[in-house]
Amino acid sequence: MTDKPEATTGGAFAPLRRPVFAVLWGATVLGNTGSFMRDVASSWLITDISASPAAVATVQAAAMLPVFMLAMPAGVLSDILDRRRFLIAIQLGLASVSVALMVLSYTGLISISSLIALTFLGGIGAALMAPTWQSIVPELVPRSDLKSAVALNSLGINIARSIGPAAGGVLLAAFGAAVTYGVDVASYIIVIAALWWWPRPAGGNDELSEHFTGAFRAGLRYARSSRELHVVLLRAAFFFAFASAVWALLPLVARDLLKGDAAYYGLLLGSVGAGAIAGALLLPRLRTRLSADGLVLAATLLTAAATASLALAPPRWLAVPILLAMGGAWIIALTTLNATAQSILPNWVRGRALAVYLTVFNGAMAGGSIAWGLVAQAAGLTTALALAAGGLVIVGFILQRVALPAGEADLTPSMHWPEPAMAEPVPNDRGPVLILIEYRIARADREAFLAVLYRLSAARRRDGAYGWGVTEDAADPEVLVEWFMVESWAEHLRQHRRVSHADADIQAEVLKFHKGDAPAVARHLIGLDPPRPGG
């Protein structure tokens, strides 16, 4: 297998030429810097309160479990609410959490339970924010700059990761946790101001707007039917489950294996961030030489090498370049997987599908954090890190056989379906709806026709169908009928808006097999409630 380089776009920094993207990107760098300061304070405080590896790992898991639990509902909300207002509300909630941490730290009342509880609440805010923040990226840049914008977002996070932990460690050592949390509160004010400034057009009233329950089901149907998304999820789950070991155990590595203090721990986290910046800057050049699969494999092997090196308890100075290398590998894997997920999703379901990706990502990180914490407690830090490194090498080579999707299909709505024929207006809540499409196919073409039709079936399911099939007419075997069902008339009308140009291309291939002068006939059958006996 040979690596095919990814296509380049308008340049790695092209999105920053767009003022709205640049302002929001800058604000999030400052906001994430404050968040990393908060995380340093929380991670170090827990080691002061308890030296148990399980307790340390539990704080890490408390930040990630809410994303695992709530990402899908958050994705639904990001697709049906005004994303700007939703993000402002989330930032206000996160600021409140940091205010509570600041007050408890200042008064000396902070405990393991309160720290875990507030970390969990902060995780809820992160769960609500993550799919929404990622969903707005296509609103800020053209599709040609999408991968560059995703990479810049990752770069921004890691600029914050390089500055925040180091600054947080210094503030924590010099002034204490309360001041560190206070700086985080100030960072939220900056993000809120940028979101308030963003001139996002208000959405108009739409009688086909989705409601929460229906939108939730539609998102699950899409995720269940998208094989391309399944590949990204599989690759992400295994990588992050093993790579989470370093993130979960780094406070103990810094304190116990390397005999460092809070400032040194901040330096190590800052090294990861600095390495990630370097990796993000190198990524455009690496994309010209390696495919997405090649990039992920290289990042996996480099992460494994860094994890194994830490298991050997290197000199404190050597841990810095080790974590620099790991930071570069981390950003290459994270950005490649995230950009691939973004590129295979249509806008109507972007928040929900990204929420599924984030659920897998944070579930793998949270589950891995707990698991590696328990392994470290039972067998020691060195053993846990060595096992994680070995696991990364094994899954890296095995999953290389499951190729990531190219993400080059045109997923913008084609709007090529004709309006359905109706004898009278149909209420939107009527359903279920059975759609029948009749084709006349020569016997010699049947096998080839069905092969293309089965490809089209995946699009039907992704766009809203919960059942699909194909039948033949017993009286005339050349007449084949494709059928699919949707839950309501409104959902079928939404299908008309969701069908993409890529789907239209497959449909055109199907129709090439249809013979006869008349076009393929489509019928819409709407469910009726039969009268009940004695009613």
RODRENBA-619809 format. One record per residue (C-alpha): residue in one letter; x, y, z. Coordinates in Angstrom, 2 decimals, padded with zeros to 5 digits, m for minus. Layout:
REM RODRENBA-619809
> type | x | y | z
> A | X | Y | Z .
...
***
This chain:
REM RODRENBA-619809
> type | x | y | z
> M | 000.00 | 000.00 | 000.00 .
> T | 001.38 | 003.41 | m000.93 .
> D | 000.61 | 006.63 | 000.83 .
> K | m001.28 | 009.20 | m001.20 .
> P | m000.60 | 012.75 | 000.01 .
> E | m003.56 | 014.88 | 001.04 .
> A | m004.56 | 017.70 | m001.28 .
> T | m003.40 | 021.15 | m000.28 .
> T | m005.73 | 024.16 | m000.08 .
> G | m005.34 | 027.91 | 000.08 .
> G | m002.53 | 027.73 | 002.64 .
> A | m002.16 | 026.80 | 006.29 .
> F | m002.96 | 030.33 | 007.53 .
> A | m005.52 | 031.35 | 004.89 .
> P | m008.46 | 031.25 | 007.38 .
> L | m006.82 | 033.97 | 009.48 .
> R | m007.34 | 036.40 | 006.62 .
> R | m011.05 | 036.26 | 007.45 .
> P | m011.72 | 038.75 | 010.28 .
> V | m014.48 | 036.81 | 012.05 .
> F | m012.45 | 033.61 | 012.14 .
> A | m009.35 | 035.52 | 013.28 .
> V | m011.17 | 037.29 | 016.14 .
> L | m012.89 | 034.15 | 017.40 .
> W | m009.70 | 032.14 | 017.02 .
> G | m007.72 | 034.69 | 019.05 .
> A | m010.38 | 034.82 | 021.76 .
> T | m010.44 | 031.05 | 022.09 .
> V | m006.66 | 030.94 | 022.41 .
> L | m006.94 | 033.27 | 025.41 .
> G | m009.94 | 031.37 | 026.76 .
> N | m008.21 | 028.01 | 026.47 .
> T | m005.10 | 029.45 | 028.09 .
> G | m007.20 | 030.25 | 031.14 .
> S | m008.76 | 026.79 | 031.08 .
> F | m005.35 | 025.11 | 031.08 .
> M | m004.33 | 027.29 | 034.03 .
> R | m007.43 | 026.05 | 035.85 .
> D | m006.63 | 022.43 | 034.97 .
> V | m003.06 | 022.75 | 036.29 .
> A | m004.37 | 024.14 | 039.56 .
> S | m006.96 | 021.37 | 039.91 .
> S | m004.54 | 018.58 | 038.98 .
> W | m001.92 | 019.78 | 041.42 .
> L | m004.40 | 020.44 | 044.21 .
> I | m005.63 | 016.86 | 044.06 .
> T | m002.08 | 015.56 | 044.55 .
> D | m001.78 | 017.80 | 047.63 .
> I | m005.04 | 016.42 | 049.02 .
> S | m004.45 | 012.78 | 048.08 .
> A | m001.46 | 010.85 | 046.67 .
> S | m003.67 | 008.04 | 045.36 .
> P | m003.20 | 007.40 | 041.59 .
> A | m006.89 | 006.46 | 041.36 .
> A | m007.93 | 009.83 | 042.87 .
> V | m005.66 | 011.71 | 040.45 .
> A | m007.03 | 009.78 | 037.48 .
> T | m010.61 | 010.31 | 038.71 .
> V | m010.21 | 014.09 | 038.42 .
> Q | m009.01 | 013.62 | 034.84 .
> A | m011.99 | 011.35 | 034.15 .
> A | m014.43 | 013.79 | 035.78 .
> A | m013.50 | 016.38 | 033.17 .
> M | m014.07 | 013.97 | 030.29 .
> L | m016.98 | 011.78 | 031.35 .
> P | m019.60 | 014.53 | 030.82 .
> V | m018.50 | 014.88 | 027.21 .
> F | m018.87 | 011.13 | 026.83 .
> M | m022.33 | 011.26 | 028.41 .
> L | m023.70 | 014.53 | 027.00 .
> A | m021.98 | 015.10 | 023.67 .
> M | m024.88 | 013.73 | 021.63 .
> P | m027.59 | 015.89 | 023.29 .
> A | m025.16 | 018.82 | 022.99 .
> G | m024.74 | 018.10 | 019.30 .
> V | m028.50 | 018.11 | 018.82 .
> L | m028.76 | 021.47 | 020.58 .
> S | m025.96 | 022.88 | 018.42 .
> D | m027.91 | 021.92 | 015.29 .
> I | m031.31 | 023.29 | 016.39 .
> L | m030.39 | 026.37 | 018.50 .
> D | m028.70 | 029.64 | 017.62 .
> R | m025.07 | 028.60 | 017.99 .
> R | m023.76 | 032.02 | 018.99 .
> R | m026.23 | 032.51 | 021.84 .
> F | m025.76 | 028.92 | 022.97 .
> L | m022.00 | 029.39 | 023.18 .
> I | m022.39 | 032.62 | 025.19 .
> A | m024.63 | 030.83 | 027.71 .
> I | m022.10 | 028.02 | 028.07 .
> Q | m019.24 | 030.46 | 028.67 .
> L | m021.24 | 032.12 | 031.45 .
> G | m021.78 | 028.73 | 033.09 .
> L | m018.09 | 027.82 | 032.88 .
> A | m017.14 | 031.17 | 034.38 .
> S | m019.43 | 030.39 | 037.33 .
> V | m017.63 | 027.08 | 037.92 .
> S | m014.26 | 028.83 | 038.02 .
> V | m015.64 | 031.47 | 040.40 .
> A | m016.72 | 028.68 | 042.75 .
> L | m013.26 | 027.06 | 042.57 .
> M | m011.65 | 030.44 | 043.25 .
> V | m013.79 | 031.08 | 046.33 .
> L | m013.30 | 027.58 | 047.77 .
> S | m009.54 | 027.76 | 047.23 .
> Y | m009.30 | 031.21 | 048.80 .
> T | m011.28 | 030.12 | 051.88 .
> G | m009.42 | 026.80 | 052.21 .
> L | m012.65 | 024.82 | 051.97 .
> I | m011.77 | 022.86 | 048.84 .
> S | m011.88 | 019.06 | 049.16 .
> I | m011.58 | 016.01 | 046.91 .
> S | m015.35 | 015.76 | 046.57 .
> S | m015.86 | 019.47 | 045.77 .
> L | m012.93 | 019.47 | 043.34 .
> I | m014.28 | 016.41 | 041.50 .
> A | m017.84 | 017.80 | 041.52 .
> L | m016.80 | 021.19 | 040.10 .
> T | m014.51 | 019.53 | 037.58 .
> F | m017.50 | 017.45 | 036.50 .
> L | m019.62 | 020.60 | 036.11 .
> G | m016.85 | 022.15 | 034.06 .
> G | m016.88 | 018.99 | 031.98 .
> I | m020.59 | 019.47 | 031.36 .
> G | m019.86 | 022.93 | 029.99 .
> A | m017.11 | 021.51 | 027.82 .
> A | m019.50 | 018.79 | 026.61 .
> L | m022.06 | 021.38 | 025.54 .
> M | m019.45 | 023.62 | 023.95 .
> A | m017.27 | 021.19 | 021.98 .
> P | m019.63 | 020.09 | 019.17 .
> T | m021.07 | 023.60 | 018.86 .
> W | m017.67 | 025.26 | 018.60 .
> Q | m016.52 | 022.78 | 015.99 .
> S | m019.80 | 023.13 | 014.08 .
> I | m019.35 | 026.86 | 013.50 .
> V | m016.05 | 026.41 | 011.63 .
> P | m017.70 | 025.84 | 008.21 .
> E | m019.70 | 029.04 | 008.81 .
> L | m016.48 | 031.03 | 009.14 .
> V | m014.41 | 029.73 | 006.20 .
> P | m015.06 | 028.29 | 002.72 .
> R | m014.81 | 024.53 | 002.23 .
> S | m011.40 | 024.91 | 000.54 .
> D | m010.01 | 026.28 | 003.82 .
> L | m011.81 | 023.84 | 006.13 .
> K | m008.88 | 021.52 | 006.86 .
> S | m006.61 | 024.52 | 007.44 .
> A | m009.19 | 026.03 | 009.82 .
> V | m009.46 | 022.76 | 011.76 .
> A | m005.65 | 022.63 | 011.96 .
> L | m005.53 | 026.25 | 013.15 .
> N | m008.09 | 025.49 | 015.85 .
> S | m005.87 | 022.64 | 017.02 .
> L | m002.86 | 024.95 | 016.81 .
> G | m004.70 | 027.54 | 018.92 .
> I | m005.55 | 024.96 | 021.56 .
> N | m001.94 | 023.92 | 021.73 .
> I | m000.63 | 027.46 | 021.84 .
> A | m002.85 | 027.72 | 024.90 .
> R | m001.56 | 024.37 | 026.12 .
> S | 002.03 | 025.58 | 025.85 .
> I | 001.35 | 028.91 | 027.58 .
> G | m001.42 | 028.01 | 030.00 .
> P | 000.16 | 025.17 | 032.00 .
> A | 003.51 | 026.94 | 032.32 .
> A | 001.85 | 030.21 | 033.35 .
> G | m000.55 | 028.32 | 035.58 .
> G | 002.32 | 026.52 | 037.30 .
> V | 004.11 | 029.80 | 037.94 .
> L | 000.93 | 031.49 | 039.23 .
> L | 000.12 | 028.46 | 041.36 .
> A | 003.59 | 028.39 | 042.93 .
> A | 003.77 | 032.19 | 043.44 .
> F | 000.21 | 033.19 | 044.35 .
> G | m001.82 | 030.04 | 044.97 .
> A | m004.80 | 028.34 | 043.34 .
> A | m007.30 | 031.16 | 043.97 .
> V | m005.41 | 033.63 | 041.77 .
> T | m004.95 | 030.98 | 039.08 .
> Y | m008.71 | 030.34 | 039.00 .
> G | m009.33 | 034.09 | 038.95 .
> V | m007.29 | 034.47 | 035.76 .
> D | m009.42 | 031.74 | 034.20 .
> V | m012.57 | 033.71 | 035.05 .
> A | m011.15 | 036.74 | 033.25 .
> S | m010.47 | 034.64 | 030.14 .
> Y | m014.15 | 033.72 | 029.85 .
> I | m015.06 | 037.42 | 029.74 .
> I | m012.86 | 037.82 | 026.65 .
> V | m014.49 | 034.88 | 024.87 .
> I | m017.99 | 036.16 | 025.68 .
> A | m017.10 | 039.59 | 024.28 .
> A | m015.86 | 038.05 | 021.00 .
> L | m018.99 | 035.94 | 020.62 .
> W | m021.16 | 038.97 | 021.35 .
> W | m019.33 | 040.87 | 018.58 .
> W | m019.68 | 038.07 | 016.01 .
> P | m022.16 | 039.35 | 013.38 .
> R | m023.81 | 035.98 | 012.79 .
> P | m027.04 | 036.23 | 010.76 .
> A | m030.11 | 035.32 | 012.77 .
> G | m031.90 | 032.21 | 011.60 .
> G | m035.37 | 032.75 | 010.21 .
> N | m038.50 | 030.87 | 011.17 .
> D | m038.79 | 027.56 | 009.37 .
> E | m041.80 | 025.27 | 009.63 .
> L | m039.44 | 022.31 | 009.01 .
> S | m037.14 | 023.20 | 011.93 .
> E | m036.27 | 020.08 | 013.88 .
> H | m037.31 | 019.50 | 017.47 .
> F | m035.00 | 017.90 | 020.01 .
> T | m036.37 | 014.35 | 020.03 .
> G | m036.70 | 014.03 | 016.27 .
> A | m033.30 | 015.67 | 015.72 .
> F | m031.75 | 013.24 | 018.20 .
> R | m033.17 | 010.25 | 016.31 .
> A | m032.06 | 011.71 | 012.96 .
> G | m028.53 | 012.14 | 014.28 .
> L | m028.39 | 008.57 | 015.53 .
> R | m029.70 | 007.28 | 012.19 .
> Y | m027.01 | 009.22 | 010.36 .
> A | m024.24 | 007.97 | 012.64 .
> R | m025.50 | 004.39 | 012.39 .
> S | m025.60 | 004.50 | 008.58 .
> S | m022.34 | 006.32 | 007.80 .
> R | m019.59 | 003.77 | 007.24 .
> E | m017.06 | 006.57 | 006.71 .
> L | m017.84 | 007.93 | 010.17 .
> H | m017.50 | 004.41 | 011.62 .
> V | m013.94 | 004.20 | 010.29 .
> V | m012.96 | 007.52 | 011.90 .
> L | m014.56 | 006.48 | 015.20 .
> L | m012.76 | 003.13 | 015.24 .
> R | m009.38 | 004.68 | 014.57 .
> A | m009.94 | 007.41 | 017.17 .
> A | m011.22 | 005.08 | 019.90 .
> F | m008.17 | 002.84 | 019.93 .
> F | m005.61 | 005.60 | 019.59 .
> F | m007.00 | 007.77 | 022.40 .
> A | m007.66 | 004.84 | 024.76 .
> F | m003.94 | 004.00 | 024.81 .
> A | m002.62 | 007.55 | 024.42 .
> S | m004.67 | 008.66 | 027.45 .
> A | m002.19 | 006.97 | 029.80 .
> V | 000.28 | 009.87 | 029.71 .
> W | m002.44 | 012.50 | 030.21 .
> A | m003.94 | 010.62 | 033.17 .
> L | m000.65 | 009.83 | 034.90 .
> L | 001.48 | 012.88 | 034.05 .
> P | 000.95 | 014.60 | 037.46 .
> L | 002.33 | 011.47 | 039.16 .
> V | 005.10 | 011.10 | 036.60 .
> A | 006.17 | 014.68 | 037.36 .
> R | 005.92 | 014.29 | 041.12 .
> D | 006.95 | 010.70 | 041.81 .
> L | 009.04 | 009.46 | 038.89 .
> L | 010.78 | 012.73 | 038.05 .
> K | 010.66 | 014.36 | 041.54 .
> G | 009.37 | 017.72 | 040.27 .
> D | 007.16 | 020.44 | 041.76 .
> A | 004.09 | 022.31 | 040.48 .
> A | 006.16 | 024.60 | 038.26 .
> Y | 007.92 | 021.59 | 036.72 .
> Y | 004.57 | 019.91 | 036.06 .
> G | 003.43 | 023.08 | 034.30 .
> L | 006.66 | 023.02 | 032.29 .
> L | 005.97 | 019.47 | 031.15 .
> L | 002.45 | 020.34 | 030.06 .
> G | 003.81 | 023.43 | 028.36 .
> S | 006.29 | 021.21 | 026.53 .
> V | 003.42 | 019.13 | 025.19 .
> G | 001.76 | 022.32 | 023.98 .
> A | 004.95 | 023.67 | 022.42 .
> G | 005.49 | 020.36 | 020.65 .
> A | 001.92 | 020.51 | 019.40 .
> I | 002.53 | 023.98 | 017.97 .
> A | 005.57 | 022.67 | 016.13 .
> G | 003.56 | 019.67 | 014.92 .
> A | 000.72 | 021.88 | 013.69 .
> L | 003.17 | 024.09 | 011.79 .
> L | 004.80 | 021.04 | 010.19 .
> L | 001.51 | 019.37 | 009.37 .
> P | 000.83 | 021.17 | 006.04 .
> R | 004.25 | 020.06 | 004.77 .
> L | 003.75 | 016.52 | 006.08 .
> R | 000.41 | 016.31 | 004.27 .
> T | 002.21 | 016.70 | 000.96 .
> R | 004.27 | 013.58 | 001.72 .
> L | 001.96 | 011.31 | 003.70 .
> S | m001.66 | 010.30 | 003.48 .
> A | m003.99 | 010.65 | 006.45 .
> D | m003.32 | 006.99 | 007.30 .
> G | 000.43 | 007.53 | 007.14 .
> L | 000.18 | 010.58 | 009.41 .
> V | m001.85 | 008.73 | 012.03 .
> L | 000.51 | 005.74 | 012.01 .
> A | 003.57 | 007.97 | 012.38 .
> A | 001.89 | 009.88 | 015.23 .
> T | 000.91 | 006.63 | 016.94 .
> L | 004.45 | 005.22 | 016.85 .
> L | 005.96 | 008.50 | 018.08 .
> T | 003.44 | 008.65 | 020.96 .
> A | 004.35 | 005.05 | 021.86 .
> A | 008.05 | 005.91 | 021.88 .
> A | 007.47 | 008.93 | 024.13 .
> T | 005.31 | 006.91 | 026.53 .
> A | 007.92 | 004.14 | 026.76 .
> S | 010.66 | 006.73 | 027.36 .
> L | 008.76 | 008.22 | 030.31 .
> A | 008.38 | 004.73 | 031.77 .
> L | 012.18 | 004.59 | 032.07 .
> A | 012.15 | 007.60 | 034.47 .
> P | 014.54 | 009.75 | 032.40 .
> P | 016.43 | 012.74 | 033.81 .
> R | 014.16 | 015.70 | 034.38 .
> W | 015.70 | 017.72 | 031.56 .
> L | 015.21 | 014.85 | 029.09 .
> A | 011.49 | 014.59 | 029.85 .
> V | 011.03 | 018.04 | 028.29 .
> P | 012.08 | 017.04 | 024.73 .
> I | 010.26 | 013.71 | 025.11 .
> L | 007.01 | 015.56 | 025.78 .
> L | 007.79 | 018.03 | 023.01 .
> A | 007.87 | 015.06 | 020.61 .
> M | 004.71 | 013.61 | 022.10 .
> G | 002.94 | 016.95 | 021.71 .
> G | 003.81 | 017.03 | 018.02 .
> A | 002.56 | 013.47 | 017.55 .
> W | m000.61 | 014.20 | 019.49 .
> I | m001.59 | 017.20 | 017.38 .
> I | m000.87 | 015.35 | 014.14 .
> A | m003.17 | 012.47 | 015.12 .
> L | m005.85 | 014.71 | 016.66 .
> T | m005.96 | 017.17 | 013.76 .
> T | m005.92 | 014.47 | 011.09 .
> L | m008.79 | 012.52 | 012.68 .
> N | m010.78 | 015.68 | 013.44 .
> A | m010.31 | 017.14 | 009.95 .
> T | m011.33 | 013.82 | 008.41 .
> A | m014.50 | 013.77 | 010.52 .
> Q | m015.31 | 017.36 | 009.53 .
> S | m014.77 | 016.66 | 005.83 .
> I | m017.21 | 013.73 | 005.64 .
> L | m020.16 | 015.49 | 007.34 .
> P | m022.95 | 017.57 | 005.76 .
> N | m023.85 | 020.76 | 007.59 .
> W | m027.38 | 019.72 | 008.59 .
> V | m026.09 | 017.00 | 010.93 .
> R | m022.59 | 018.30 | 011.62 .
> G | m023.11 | 019.07 | 015.31 .
> R | m024.71 | 015.71 | 016.04 .
> A | m022.17 | 013.64 | 014.12 .
> L | m019.25 | 015.55 | 015.63 .
> A | m020.87 | 014.90 | 019.00 .
> V | m020.67 | 011.18 | 018.28 .
> Y | m016.99 | 011.62 | 017.42 .
> L | m016.43 | 013.60 | 020.63 .
> T | m018.32 | 010.96 | 022.61 .
> V | m015.93 | 008.31 | 021.36 .
> F | m012.90 | 010.57 | 021.86 .
> N | m013.79 | 011.53 | 025.43 .
> G | m015.12 | 008.08 | 026.27 .
> A | m011.80 | 006.59 | 025.21 .
> M | m009.89 | 009.26 | 027.15 .
> A | m012.07 | 008.91 | 030.27 .
> G | m012.16 | 005.11 | 030.21 .
> G | m008.46 | 005.00 | 029.47 .
> S | m007.71 | 007.45 | 032.30 .
> I | m009.56 | 005.31 | 034.84 .
> A | m008.08 | 002.08 | 033.51 .
> W | m004.50 | 003.33 | 033.47 .
> G | m004.95 | 004.85 | 036.94 .
> L | m006.05 | 001.45 | 038.28 .
> V | m003.22 | m000.31 | 036.47 .
> A | m000.71 | 002.17 | 037.93 .
> Q | m002.14 | 001.70 | 041.41 .
> A | m001.96 | m002.10 | 041.13 .
> A | 001.28 | m002.57 | 039.17 .
> G | 003.07 | 000.78 | 039.32 .
> L | 003.52 | 003.78 | 037.03 .
> T | 006.33 | 002.21 | 035.01 .
> T | 004.30 | m000.88 | 034.16 .
> A | 001.23 | 001.13 | 033.19 .
> L | 003.21 | 003.36 | 030.84 .
> A | 005.03 | 000.40 | 029.28 .
> L | 001.76 | m001.44 | 028.62 .
> A | 000.23 | 001.67 | 027.05 .
> A | 003.24 | 002.08 | 024.76 .
> G | 003.08 | m001.54 | 023.62 .
> G | m000.65 | m001.28 | 022.99 .
> L | m000.16 | 001.80 | 020.81 .
> V | 002.33 | m000.02 | 018.58 .
> I | 000.05 | m003.04 | 018.15 .
> V | m003.16 | m001.13 | 017.35 .
> G | m001.26 | 001.32 | 015.15 .
> F | m000.21 | m001.39 | 012.73 .
> I | m003.47 | m003.36 | 012.89 .
> L | m005.73 | m000.36 | 012.23 .
> Q | m003.53 | 000.84 | 009.39 .
> R | m005.48 | m001.69 | 007.31 .
> V | m008.71 | 000.26 | 007.91 .
> A | m008.15 | 003.25 | 005.63 .
> L | m009.50 | 006.67 | 006.60 .
> P | m011.98 | 008.21 | 004.11 .
> A | m010.69 | 010.83 | 001.70 .
> G | m013.48 | 013.32 | 002.54 .
> E | m013.60 | 014.81 | m000.95 .
> A | m017.32 | 014.32 | m001.75 .
> D | m019.51 | 017.38 | m002.38 .
> L | m021.95 | 017.29 | 000.54 .
> T | m023.75 | 020.57 | m000.18 .
> P | m027.50 | 020.17 | m000.82 .
> S | m028.31 | 019.47 | m004.48 .
> M | m032.02 | 020.39 | m004.15 .
> H | m032.67 | 018.27 | m007.26 .
> W | m035.64 | 016.27 | m005.98 .
> P | m038.95 | 017.53 | m007.43 .
> E | m041.70 | 018.55 | m005.05 .
> P | m043.89 | 015.53 | m004.23 .
> A | m047.28 | 015.41 | m005.92 .
> M | m050.13 | 016.01 | m003.46 .
> A | m053.89 | 015.94 | m003.98 .
> E | m054.21 | 018.21 | m000.92 .
> P | m051.83 | 019.69 | 001.66 .
> V | m050.33 | 017.11 | 004.04 .
> P | m049.81 | 018.03 | 007.73 .
> N | m046.16 | 017.84 | 008.71 .
> D | m046.81 | 015.44 | 011.57 .
> R | m048.53 | 012.82 | 009.37 .
> G | m046.63 | 009.57 | 009.12 .
> P | m045.00 | 007.23 | 008.70 .
> V | m044.34 | 007.83 | 005.01 .
> L | m043.51 | 005.04 | 002.57 .
> I | m041.74 | 006.15 | m000.61 .
> L | m041.84 | 003.79 | m003.60 .
> I | m039.64 | 004.32 | m006.67 .
> E | m040.36 | 002.06 | m009.63 .
> Y | m037.59 | 001.19 | m012.10 .
> R | m037.64 | m000.94 | m015.24 .
> I | m034.34 | m002.82 | m015.39 .
> A | m033.21 | m005.31 | m018.00 .
> R | m032.39 | m008.73 | m016.54 .
> A | m028.82 | m008.47 | m017.82 .
> D | m028.34 | m005.21 | m015.89 .
> R | m029.93 | m006.31 | m012.62 .
> E | m026.75 | m007.24 | m010.73 .
> A | m024.94 | m004.02 | m011.64 .
> F | m028.08 | m001.98 | m010.91 .
> L | m028.48 | m003.50 | m007.43 .
> A | m024.83 | m002.86 | m006.61 .
> V | m025.28 | 000.87 | m007.27 .
> L | m028.70 | 000.92 | m005.60 .
> Y | m027.23 | m000.51 | m002.40 .
> R | m024.76 | 002.39 | m002.39 .
> L | m027.71 | 004.76 | m002.67 .
> S | m029.44 | 002.98 | 000.23 .
> A | m026.76 | 004.27 | 002.62 .
> A | m027.58 | 007.84 | 001.56 .
> R | m031.31 | 007.21 | 002.06 .
> R | m030.67 | 006.01 | 005.61 .
> R | m028.23 | 008.82 | 006.44 .
> D | m030.74 | 011.42 | 005.26 .
> G | m033.62 | 010.12 | 007.38 .
> A | m034.92 | 006.72 | 006.29 .
> Y | m035.34 | 004.12 | 009.03 .
> G | m036.15 | 001.25 | 006.67 .
> W | m035.06 | 000.47 | 003.13 .
> G | m035.48 | m002.38 | 000.66 .
> V | m035.94 | m003.40 | m002.96 .
> T | m038.58 | m005.75 | m004.40 .
> E | m039.50 | m007.18 | m007.79 .
> D | m042.89 | m007.42 | m009.44 .
> A | m043.96 | m011.09 | m009.58 .
> A | m045.93 | m010.41 | m012.77 .
> D | m043.09 | m008.50 | m014.49 .
> P | m039.59 | m009.27 | m013.07 .
> E | m038.08 | m006.33 | m014.94 .
> V | m040.03 | m003.97 | m012.67 .
> L | m038.04 | m003.39 | m009.50 .
> V | m039.35 | m001.17 | m006.71 .
> E | m037.08 | 000.60 | m004.25 .
> W | m038.84 | 001.50 | m001.01 .
> F | m037.83 | 003.41 | 002.09 .
> M | m039.70 | 004.74 | 005.12 .
> V | m039.40 | 007.96 | 007.10 .
> E | m041.16 | 008.79 | 010.33 .
> S | m043.20 | 011.81 | 009.16 .
> W | m044.07 | 014.00 | 006.19 .
> A | m041.89 | 016.78 | 007.63 .
> E | m038.94 | 014.41 | 007.83 .
> H | m039.40 | 013.45 | 004.18 .
> L | m039.45 | 017.13 | 003.19 .
> R | m036.24 | 017.54 | 005.16 .
> Q | m034.79 | 014.72 | 003.06 .
> H | m035.40 | 016.88 | 000.01 .
> R | m033.12 | 019.51 | 001.59 .
> R | m030.49 | 017.05 | 002.78 .
> V | m029.76 | 015.17 | m000.44 .
> S | m026.24 | 016.18 | m001.44 .
> H | m024.54 | 016.52 | m004.79 .
> A | m022.62 | 013.34 | m003.99 .
> D | m025.92 | 011.53 | m003.42 .
> A | m027.26 | 013.00 | m006.66 .
> D | m024.30 | 011.52 | m008.53 .
> I | m025.10 | 008.05 | m007.19 .
> Q | m028.77 | 008.52 | m008.05 .
> A | m027.77 | 009.45 | m011.60 .
> E | m025.82 | 006.19 | m011.85 .
> V | m028.92 | 004.29 | m010.72 .
> L | m031.15 | 005.98 | m013.28 .
> K | m028.80 | 005.06 | m016.13 .
> F | m030.04 | 001.48 | m015.77 .
> H | m033.71 | 002.50 | m015.99 .
> K | m035.05 | 001.76 | m019.48 .
> G | m038.10 | 003.11 | m021.21 .
> D | m039.29 | 006.56 | m022.18 .
> A | m041.07 | 007.31 | m018.89 .
> P | m038.93 | 008.35 | m015.90 .
> A | m038.80 | 006.24 | m012.76 .
> V | m042.10 | 006.65 | m010.95 .
> A | m042.09 | 007.83 | m007.30 .
> R | m045.10 | 007.39 | m005.03 .
> H | m045.63 | 008.67 | m001.49 .
> L | m047.86 | 006.57 | 000.77 .
> I | m048.81 | 008.06 | 004.14 .
> G | m049.86 | 005.95 | 007.10 .
> L | m053.47 | 005.90 | 008.31 .
> D | m054.81 | 004.92 | 011.68 .
> P | m057.44 | 002.24 | 010.97 .
> P | m060.71 | 002.50 | 012.89 .
> R | m060.81 | 000.39 | 015.99 .
> P | m063.52 | m002.25 | 016.31 .
> G | m066.49 | m000.77 | 018.14 .
> G | m064.97 | 002.74 | 017.88 .
***
